Amino acid sequence: MTLSTLGYAFFGGLLPSFIWLYFLLKEDATHPEPKALIALTFIAGMLAVPLALPFEQYAKSNLSSDLPILTAWALIEETLKYAMVALFILWRRAVDEAPDYVIYMITVALGFAAAENMLFLIAPLADGDFAPVFFTGDLRFLGSTLLHVVASAGIGFAFAFSAKSHAATRASAAAFGLILAIALHTAFNTLIISGGASTTLAALFLIWTVAVVFFAAFEVLKYFQYRTLSNNT
């Protein structure tokens, strides 16, 4: 494996996530988050991948069928993404508006997806087989990267819509968001691994449908948050 192979995998993995991150930050351009915190969140998401790998390998070695393995993988990845945001970001003063929870959860997801994409690109690049690289990149841009976005966004929405509630309510909302993220992640991966064209299309339809609903919910969340700020001003 050469340095050029690693370099191509690195930039190829980052590109889909950077495109989604660009659109996310454009959506929040009127109330931007600190760039340093966005960068820290993205890097934290990338660092979650090597943390997830040994746990996922353990699950694969000790579980006997696809569904338990895929559920365990989803649990590991979604819990680690949330843990990284909770550890490094959510306690900071900059997280002071409901939409911020969604933004930081999506950003950590994009960092995780970027590092995961790099791992998927290394093998075909090392073999000099560029056709799977483009196919893998396209599929992960349309499917897997967006999966991480909407799964983590579910946790962000749970925090956002319970931001002014009591601690017990917020904890319950976070648990619900995490369960929703794991369920979406498991359903998508189950459909993809089935291998048929129809199930792949069903997986993409599922994740894009949820994405449209979440994007609409994000616009509603921003409208009420920023309208309230404007009225208070």
Buried (B, 14 or more C-beta within 10 A) or exposed (E): EEEEBBEBBBEBBBBBBEEBBEEBBEBBEEBEBEEEBBEBBBBBBBBBBEBBEEBBEEBEEEBEEEEEBBBBBBBBBBBBBBBBBBEBBBEEEEBEBBBBBBBBBBBBBBBBBBBBBBEBBBBBBBEEEEEBBEEBBEBBBBBBBBBBBBBBBBBBBBBBBBBEEEEEEBEBBBEBBBBBBBBBBBBBBBBBBEEEEEBBEBBBEBBBEBBEEBBEBBEEBBEEBBEEEEEEE
